[in-house]
Amino acid sequence: MNNSYIYHICTEGSWEEQSNSKEYIHDSLKGEGFIHFSEEHQIEGVLERYFTDQTDLLILTIEPSKIDEKVQYDKAPNDEDYPHIYGPINKAAIIKIEQLKN
């Protein structure tokens, strides 16, 4: 992993449902108006808080300069700034997809 990248965690099912699309749209975009991302040092905490006991997870490595939408940092309830995108992820910005091992 690299500090200049941002990361998105999703389920394999969510990813596979959109395999033929040029964009990836997480459910949070519809529900909250943005897609959640993390910096490398935030991944472990996000996994502990939101994905406990899930085994079908992928982590998408994103090159921010390739994203069509603006990356915006917003304050989370834990008082950390997290990157968000207020639109779909164009798949050309995804440089790596890894299965997370539990």
C-alpha positions in Angstrom: 0.0 0.0 0.0 1.1 3.5 -0.6 0.3 6.7 1.3 -0.6 8.6 -1.9 -3.5 6.3 -2.6 -6.9 6.0 -0.9 -8.8 2.8 -0.2 -12.4 1.6 -0.3 -13.6 -1.5 1.3 -16.5 -3.4 -0.2 -18.0 -6.8 -0.4 -17.2 -9.2 -3.2 -21.0 -9.3 -4.0 -21.3 -5.6 -4.3 -18.2 -5.5 -6.6 -19.4 -8.4 -8.8 -22.9 -6.9 -9.2 -21.3 -4.0 -11.1 -18.6 -5.9 -12.9 -19.8 -4.8 -16.3 -20.1 -1.1 -15.4 -17.5 1.6 -16.1 -18.2 3.0 -12.7 -18.6 1.6 -9.2 -21.4 2.9 -7.0 -21.5 1.9 -3.4 -24.8 2.0 -1.5 -23.6 4.8 0.7 -23.7 7.1 -2.3 -27.5 6.7 -2.5 -28.0 6.7 1.2 -25.5 9.3 2.5 -24.6 11.2 -0.7 -20.9 10.0 -0.8 -18.7 7.0 -0.9 -16.4 6.3 2.0 -12.7 5.9 1.6 -9.7 5.6 4.0 -6.1 6.5 4.0 -3.8 3.5 4.6 -3.4 4.2 8.4 -7.2 4.3 8.8 -8.0 0.9 7.2 -7.6 -1.2 10.3 -9.9 1.0 12.4 -12.5 1.0 9.7 -12.4 -2.8 9.5 -12.8 -3.1 13.3 -15.7 -0.6 13.5 -17.8 -1.6 10.4 -16.8 -5.0 9.1 -16.3 -7.3 12.1 -16.7 -10.9 11.2 -17.2 -10.3 7.5 -15.1 -12.6 5.3 -16.1 -11.6 1.8 -14.3 -8.3 1.6 -12.3 -6.6 -1.1 -10.1 -3.5 -0.8 -9.9 -1.2 -3.8 -6.7 0.8 -4.1 -7.6 4.2 -5.8 -5.3 6.7 -7.5 -6.9 10.0 -6.5 -5.5 11.9 -9.5 -7.4 9.5 -11.8 -10.8 10.0 -10.1 -13.3 11.9 -12.2 -15.0 13.3 -9.0 -13.5 15.5 -6.4 -12.0 13.9 -3.4 -13.1 15.7 -0.3 -11.9 15.2 3.3 -14.6 15.3 6.0 -14.5 15.0 9.7 -15.8 11.7 11.0 -17.4 11.0 14.5 -14.0 9.9 15.7 -12.6 13.4 14.9 -10.4 12.1 12.0 -10.6 13.4 8.5 -11.6 10.8 6.0 -11.6 11.0 2.2 -15.0 10.9 0.5 -16.2 11.1 -3.1 -19.6 12.6 -3.8 -20.2 10.6 -7.0 -19.4 7.2 -8.6 -15.9 5.8 -8.8 -14.7 5.6 -12.3 -13.0 2.2 -12.6 -10.0 3.6 -14.4 -9.0 5.1 -11.1 -8.9 1.7 -9.4 -5.3 0.4 -9.7 -5.6 -2.7 -7.5 -8.2 -5.0 -6.1 -7.3 -7.3 -3.3 -9.2 -9.8 -1.2 -8.9 -9.0 2.5 -7.7 -11.9 4.6 -9.3 -12.3 8.1 
